[in-house]
Amino acid sequence: MFLGIRWYWWLIIAAVSVISIPFKIKFMKWWNKRRQEKKDSRRGKWGDDE
């Protein structure tokens, strides 16, 4: 046992982490694109020159 967790829980945690990394990257790309689109649409709507 390491930090009170059995070895197979560490394998499960590691597997979930490895599987979730591509989803996190995809989400971050989507989030940045969405933020950029909101910024662009807001600038055009109100005529702000930032």
C-alpha positions as CSV (number, residue, x, y, z in Angstrom):
1,M,0.0,0.0,0.0
2,F,1.2,3.5,-0.9
3,L,-0.5,6.4,0.8
4,G,-3.2,4.0,2.0
5,I,-4.3,3.0,-1.5
6,R,-3.9,-0.5,-2.9
7,W,-1.7,-0.9,-6.0
8,Y,-4.6,-1.7,-8.4
9,W,-6.3,1.7,-7.5
10,W,-3.1,3.4,-8.7
11,L,-3.4,1.5,-12.0
12,I,-7.0,2.6,-12.3
13,I,-6.1,6.2,-11.5
14,A,-3.2,6.2,-14.0
15,A,-5.4,4.7,-16.7
16,V,-8.1,7.3,-16.2
17,S,-5.5,10.1,-16.3
18,V,-4.0,8.8,-19.5
19,I,-7.4,8.4,-21.2
20,S,-8.6,11.9,-20.0
21,I,-5.6,13.8,-21.4
22,P,-6.8,13.9,-25.1
23,F,-10.3,14.9,-24.0
24,K,-8.8,17.8,-21.9
25,I,-6.7,19.0,-24.9
26,K,-9.8,18.8,-27.2
27,F,-11.9,20.7,-24.6
28,M,-9.2,23.4,-24.2
29,K,-9.0,24.0,-28.0
30,W,-12.8,24.2,-28.2
31,W,-13.0,26.5,-25.2
32,N,-10.3,28.9,-26.6
33,K,-12.1,28.9,-30.0
34,R,-15.5,29.7,-28.3
35,R,-13.9,32.5,-26.3
36,Q,-12.4,34.0,-29.4
37,E,-15.7,33.8,-31.3
38,K,-17.5,35.5,-28.4
39,K,-14.8,38.3,-28.3
40,D,-15.1,38.8,-32.1
41,S,-18.9,38.9,-32.1
42,R,-19.0,41.3,-29.2
43,R,-16.5,43.7,-30.9
44,G,-18.6,43.7,-34.1
45,K,-21.9,44.1,-32.3
46,W,-20.9,47.1,-30.1
47,G,-18.3,48.7,-32.3
48,D,-15.5,48.5,-29.7
49,D,-12.0,48.9,-31.0
50,E,-9.9,46.9,-28.6
